[in-house]
Amino acid sequence: MSKGVILLAAGGTGGHLFPAEALAHELNGRGWKVHLATDDRAERFAGHFPAAAVHPVQSATMGSKNPMAVIAAFWKIWRGVRKSSGIIARIKPDAVVGFGGYPTLPPLYAATRRKVPTLIHEQNAVMGRANRALAGRVDAIAGGFLPEDASAVGAKTVITGNPVRPQVMEAAKTPYAASAGDQPFRLLVFGGSQGAQFFSDAVPAAIGLLPETQRSRLRVTQQARADDVARVKAAYAALGVDAQVSPFFTDMAARMAAAHLVMSRSGASTVSEIAVIGRPALLVPYPHALDHDQAANAAALAAAGGAEVHPQSSLSPERITTLIGGLMNDPDRLTAMAAAAKSAGKPDAARLLADLTEAIASKKPVSEFRKETHA
């Protein structure tokens, strides 16, 4: 017999849907029936999503300065609220959990109007716009990197961390083993769809400036945009460097576990995975990220000692050469950074998030839940 119903609401991108999916698996395992409310973009993910039903709900972004566009967006969101209210009346959820993105606004707003317990999960160290709009109305906030403090938001925040993929949990079992002397040194470089081009330009140039003794040790795995793959491969081939370059690696978690050093952007899921696996990192926040959330995420891991943060504007090829070359010659520092990163990881984030969801569904105050979990 089902414990009850939990309605999850998430934007239609992988970044919002993945933590929702991890929570759904955990809740299903505990005997809850899970429903998902999202937008039409999620149809490509919905086949994999462990939900009893997927409910498409209209929403809209509020970024336009055009008054007519704002009115149209409000009207679309309001229609989404009315539809969400009908869904909530029909399935009678014990709690509604939002994961960010504008499609979460109608279901969460409808739930707060109907006095259904509510929770939002924020992956980043800086709250996104949709979650910011909801923060004052919900009962609790689960944070990947948000602080628990005395502010209005901090007082109802619980640091759960960000759920990571099963492949990441498996990769986390591989201990860090530093490369020393003339042993091969595995460098992993990736930047997401928007952020990879800088690395395609700068990293091969930087590696070309390394002394031959270091260059011969390097084994590079680099993610690059499809348009850049051929030229990045050619650059490494000209240098005689062993490099695997691709727009996408299906085994990224295993490659991260095999790496002696990671150089990447600092999206919330990336930083969370680096920490859970426990690898030293040079983090380069994407400079055009909304709300500068990547810089804040990177700072959280750097504060633990697991990463160095370098603004893109400071990274000439010469500077990258110095950073990579210096760390290649300092296995003790890399080992210490790996241990520090691992200590900041939250491998049990899905379990903590499910615990908080059940607490909210039972109307337990956040302050009481925090006392129990910190005891």
C-alpha atoms as one frame of an Amber mdcrd trajectory, in Angstrom:
protein
   0.000   0.000   0.000   1.257   3.473  -0.941   2.375   5.819   1.829   0.803
   8.683  -0.092   1.459  10.948  -3.082   4.293  13.413  -3.721   4.055  15.825
  -6.656   7.414  16.923  -8.086   7.676  20.029 -10.286  10.732  20.756 -12.430
  11.797  22.809 -15.427  12.234  20.827 -18.618  16.043  20.822 -18.712  18.261
  17.982 -17.525  19.784  20.182 -14.819  16.399  20.627 -13.137  14.989  17.193
 -13.920  17.930  15.071 -12.789  17.680  15.855  -9.037  13.908  15.405  -9.314
  14.469  11.969 -10.883  16.919  10.966  -8.118  14.353  11.955  -5.472  11.599
  10.088  -7.337  13.622   6.845  -7.279  14.293   7.261  -3.551  10.634   8.038
  -2.736   9.362   5.138  -4.870  11.687   2.861  -2.921  10.092   4.087   0.309
   6.553   3.342  -0.878   5.417   6.781  -2.117   3.547   7.330  -5.379   5.318
  10.086  -7.356   3.794  12.417  -9.964   5.713  14.935 -12.100   4.513  18.359
 -13.304   6.694  19.931 -15.976   6.612  21.620 -19.375   6.530  20.093 -22.843
  10.342  20.054 -23.126  10.430  17.245 -20.588   8.724  14.764 -22.901  12.148
  13.574 -24.089  13.069  12.734 -20.466   9.677  11.518 -19.314  10.167   7.956
 -20.590  12.959   7.474 -18.061  11.259   9.344 -15.234   9.905   7.041 -12.490
   6.516   8.749 -12.098   2.987   7.332 -11.938   1.967  10.184 -14.266   3.567
  13.203 -15.978   1.414  16.344 -16.065   2.341  19.016 -18.653   1.740  22.481
 -17.142   1.977  25.801 -18.975   4.358  28.451 -17.704   6.461  31.305 -19.074
   9.668  33.218 -18.354   9.423  36.746 -17.003  12.595  38.231 -18.507  11.039
  40.534 -21.125  10.776  44.317 -20.667   7.974  44.475 -23.246   4.710  45.187
 -21.330   2.645  43.059 -23.723   5.057  40.125 -23.338   4.872  40.464 -19.534
   1.054  40.424 -19.622   1.097  37.368 -21.915   3.557  35.609 -19.564   1.408
  36.369 -16.493  -1.663  35.043 -18.298   0.163  31.831 -19.275   1.428  31.332
 -15.709  -2.075  31.957 -14.315  -3.538  29.333 -16.643  -0.791  27.000 -15.396
  -1.795  27.776 -11.792  -5.440  26.924 -12.521  -4.460  23.654 -14.227  -2.063
  22.810 -11.360  -4.796  23.513  -8.844  -7.026  20.996 -10.631  -4.228  18.384
 -10.651  -3.614  18.915  -6.920  -7.338  18.606  -6.159  -7.450  15.337  -8.120
  -4.267  13.527  -6.947  -4.242  15.026  -3.396  -0.448  15.151  -2.842   0.950
  15.069   0.702   3.660  17.512  -0.428   4.762  19.370  -3.564   8.495  19.659
  -4.277   9.928  22.125  -6.817  13.349  21.952  -8.500  13.664  25.340 -10.173
  12.857  26.662 -13.618   9.740  28.622 -14.518   7.543  25.505 -14.958   7.717
  25.078 -11.160   5.919  28.387 -10.500   2.308  27.297 -11.257   2.327  23.996
  -9.282   4.135  25.452  -6.257   2.007  28.601  -6.204  -1.170  26.508  -6.509
   0.031  24.229  -3.682   0.714  27.146  -1.319  -2.765  28.570  -2.048  -4.304
  25.187  -1.214  -2.194  24.875   1.993  -0.367  21.754   0.749   3.133  21.419
   2.336   5.820  22.682  -0.053   9.577  22.377  -0.526  11.965  23.739  -3.156
  15.421  22.398  -4.002  18.076  24.884  -5.174  21.149  23.327  -6.797  23.289
  26.447  -6.882  24.960  28.668  -4.286  22.889  31.580  -5.683  19.145  31.035
  -5.885  17.602  31.057  -9.362  14.820  33.471 -10.272  11.921  30.989 -10.116
  13.029  29.658  -6.730  13.577  33.222  -5.466   9.977  34.033  -6.378   8.780
  31.031  -4.355  11.184  31.148  -1.397   8.952  33.335   0.779   5.878  31.102
   0.284   7.232  27.557   0.724   7.649  25.617   3.977  11.257  24.535   3.412
  14.231  24.962   1.092  16.741  22.209   0.328  20.126  23.576  -0.687  22.959
  22.150  -2.731  25.240  24.981  -1.595  22.887  27.494   0.079  23.791  28.364
   3.679  21.703  27.528   6.741  21.699  30.875   8.579  19.486  33.339  10.437
  18.116  35.084   7.314  14.479  34.547   6.317  15.571  32.091   3.606  18.442
  30.555   5.610  16.170  29.818   8.585  14.138  27.356   6.511  17.066  25.970
   4.481  18.494  22.479   4.967  21.795  21.630   3.247  21.032  18.329   1.534
  23.545  18.623  -1.293  22.679  17.793  -4.894  21.724  14.219  -5.818  24.252
  12.628  -8.178  23.867   9.901 -10.812  24.387   6.204  -9.926  27.482   6.202
 -12.192  28.967   8.942  -9.995  28.321   6.905  -6.843  30.098   3.981  -8.491
  33.027   6.186  -9.584  33.340   7.531  -6.025  34.537   4.075  -4.937  37.828
   4.642  -6.838  40.420   6.174  -4.470  42.649   8.980  -5.742  46.146   7.831
  -6.691  48.527  10.671  -7.563  50.826  10.544 -10.584  54.492  11.077  -9.755
  57.842  11.031 -11.521  57.415  10.143 -15.174  54.102   8.292 -14.707  51.197
   9.173 -17.062  49.144  12.170 -15.903  45.461  12.148 -16.874  43.914  15.601
 -17.418  40.138  15.879 -17.904  38.821  19.111 -19.477  35.131  19.849 -20.030
  32.854  22.855 -20.191  29.273  22.074 -21.137  27.661  23.108 -24.417  28.128
  26.853 -23.932  31.356  26.909 -21.984  33.603  24.507 -23.907  34.902  26.823
 -26.648  37.256  28.735 -24.346  38.922  25.460 -23.336  39.174  24.395 -27.001
  41.144  27.551 -27.740  43.218  27.903 -24.570  44.125  24.437 -23.297  45.927
  22.992 -26.365  47.869  26.274 -26.644  48.822  26.045 -22.953  49.904  22.413
 -23.228  52.069  23.357 -26.193  54.070  25.601 -23.813  54.791  22.824 -21.306
  58.291  21.322 -21.333  58.541  18.083 -23.310  59.118  16.051 -20.114  55.678
  17.055 -18.826  53.921  16.980 -22.199  54.995  13.366 -22.753  53.280  12.352
 -19.478  49.924  13.891 -20.401  46.854  11.864 -21.352  44.121  14.393 -22.160
  40.369  13.816 -22.290  38.614  16.947 -23.532  35.000  17.746 -24.291  34.635
  20.136 -27.233  31.788  21.434 -29.346  31.197  19.338 -32.472  32.440  22.247
 -34.628  35.729  22.339 -32.690  36.553  18.628 -32.351  38.652  18.306 -35.540
  40.859  21.330 -34.844  41.372  20.423 -31.162  42.352  16.871 -32.148  44.740
  18.262 -34.777  46.331  20.629 -32.233  47.067  17.770 -29.832  48.297  15.502
 -32.646  50.742  18.219 -33.756  52.083  18.352 -30.185  52.384  14.569 -29.963
  49.969  14.516 -27.010  47.725  11.502 -26.420  44.231  13.063 -26.464  40.635
  11.880 -26.697  38.350  14.705 -27.866  34.582  14.421 -28.272  31.415  16.524
 -27.899  30.064  14.000 -25.394  31.389  11.171 -23.234  28.838   8.653 -21.975
  31.275   7.488 -19.277  32.146  10.919 -17.875  31.933   9.759 -14.242  34.477
   6.978 -14.863  36.755   9.434 -16.693  36.517  11.826 -13.751  37.480   8.994
 -11.388  40.486   8.176 -13.599  41.660  11.822 -13.780  44.601  13.206 -11.804
  43.313  16.755 -12.409  40.003  18.163 -13.652  39.662  21.533 -15.411  36.045
  22.533 -15.920  33.201  24.997 -15.563  31.416  25.054 -12.218  27.752  24.313
 -12.726  26.068  22.867  -9.651  26.000  19.257 -10.860  29.639  19.401 -12.009
  30.882  20.741  -8.671  28.754  18.198  -6.782  30.135  15.298  -8.855  33.761
  16.455  -8.486  33.239  16.577  -4.707  31.508  13.196  -4.376  34.197  11.466
  -6.508  36.911  13.521  -4.785  39.171  14.935  -7.496  41.347  18.081  -7.485
  40.008  20.734  -9.844  40.840  23.990 -11.571  37.393  25.609 -11.831  36.710
  28.340 -14.392  33.211  29.778 -13.793  31.292  30.492 -16.993  31.469  34.304
 -17.089  28.036  34.761 -18.694  26.123  32.597 -16.201  22.922  34.193 -14.949
  23.327  35.531 -11.371  27.022  34.428 -11.432  25.903  31.191  -9.803  28.909
  29.286 -11.190  31.369  31.566  -9.370  29.511  30.997  -6.094  29.404  27.208
  -6.628  33.152  27.156  -7.322  33.874  29.265  -4.240  32.089  26.682  -2.061
  34.426  23.872  -3.178  37.493  26.136  -3.056  36.651  27.080   0.545  36.883
  23.376   1.441  40.325  23.212  -0.218  39.236  20.917  -3.035  39.619  23.324
  -5.932  41.254  26.470  -7.218  38.979  29.058  -8.855  40.311  31.097 -11.765
  38.224  33.712 -13.628  38.334  33.132 -17.369  39.647  36.661 -17.921  42.784
  35.789 -15.930  43.637  32.685 -17.955  46.082  33.290 -20.771  47.664  30.122
 -22.230  50.827  31.016 -20.292  48.904  31.167 -17.009  47.224  27.815 -17.692
  50.662  26.317 -18.456  51.906  27.515 -15.066  48.848  26.134 -13.230  48.840
  22.692 -14.876  52.632  22.345 -14.862  52.892  23.353 -11.219  50.277  20.821
 -10.101  51.795  18.036 -12.232  54.982  18.532 -10.203  53.171  18.539  -6.850
  51.446  15.162  -6.273  51.182  15.832  -2.515  49.139  18.978  -3.147  46.878
  17.147  -5.603  46.344  14.337  -3.078  45.420  16.874  -0.379  43.006  18.673
  -2.760  41.374  15.351  -3.691  40.798  14.511  -0.015  39.416  18.010   0.661
  37.038  17.758  -2.309  35.817  14.362  -1.100  35.184  15.745   2.402  32.867
  18.379   0.875  30.871  15.801  -1.116  27.295  14.824  -0.274  26.909  11.262
  -1.564  23.698  10.800   0.449  21.925  13.867  -0.980  18.992  11.882  -2.423
  18.375  10.214   0.941  18.560  13.533   2.825  16.208  15.160   0.317  13.719
  12.307   0.710  13.972  12.568   4.522  13.191  16.301   4.293  10.309  15.660
   1.871   8.762  13.152   4.295   9.250  15.569   7.190   7.491  18.376   5.275
   4.685  16.000   4.234   4.153  15.179   7.929   4.139  18.955   8.696   7.286
  18.745  10.830   8.904  22.209  11.257  12.264  22.721   9.496  13.901  23.776
  12.775  12.976  20.424  14.325  14.207  18.468  11.278  17.529  20.337  11.353
  18.015  19.546  15.060  17.468  15.854  14.382  19.806  15.686  11.378  22.576
  17.713  13.073  22.354  15.763  16.333
